């Protein structure tokens, strides 16, 4: 694809979407065409639903992608700044997205198209109209949400609790938030497959337990001195010391940074016997998404990432690293107010010794099992691995 084509499409989509609106009126809808969008490309809820629908008869499913990598290019995938991508976006009956969208495309969606946001996780941190730190008045927050999401027909949620949260954040009526569950969470119910996929990339044989550390996006990363950065941001925790503990215990730790942070820290990765780093390109080489291997881990360690809400469905231990709490939530906000400890069912660690002790204790006794059950039921109405099936049923019944 030429640079000229990319510049033209970028200009149309970002600068003059009204012109695309006019063009779109002359492009008929293909009633069986579904477009999927995600970031990272071909991942998350969009990928899970794509894999489900592509096995159904009479549907033509395609991707619009952000990055033109070797792993993304195929006959079903089209770069967002290309003529074909714009054509299919204007021709599709359904558009499923799990992030903010393809630039300004949500402004040119036609009335006879359905734009569905699967989102990329049930939030813990305040977002959009709930984020008082970004928009100082309620009127401004509402205007911002309506600017970003003016024409979404449906938002998918996981429970009555999150219906209310998302309706408030995106300033929409609760009737547009059907409780379906997240498509990617269906993968958590295929435990054998997730273990096999993890082993196909990383050899986990010989380890007694496999642990995942997955921190949230570091919004204030410009202030981080990467050379001094400890991947596990906790007091007095050096990876060489932590690696020794893991080796003595027979544990293998995987570190998966937020996709927006991976490249920032990539050059600082060193080799450890019992610590491995997961990069999104490693997964893409094998056409695997993090959600497909999440169920293989025996424990999750996180800070303020909503990945723990997904992991609750596995009924496995979760440990929370509580670092820079006041600073983080003063700047970002928390939808649960000041009730972080209450809503996070697991040990809260602020030092290296506490983390080591908690890992040992939770593997021995699983002391927060019943607390996790309580919040699993609050956050997930359905726990059956049939989220994709429910969304597909809405399509079949023309609810979408």
Helices and strands as residue ranges (DSSP letters): H 3-14, H 17-24, E 30-37, H 44-53, E 60-65, E 77-79, H 83-91, E 92-97, G 105-107, E 114-117, G 128-130, H 138-148, E 154-155, H 160-169, G 174-176, G 183-189, H 191-201, E 209-213, G 221-223, G 226-228, H 239-249, E 251-255, H 262-265, G 266-268, E 275-277, H 280-285, H 290-293, G 294-296, E 299-302, H 307-311, G 312-314, E 317-321, H 325-331, H 340-343, E 348-349, H 352-365, H 369-379, H 387-396
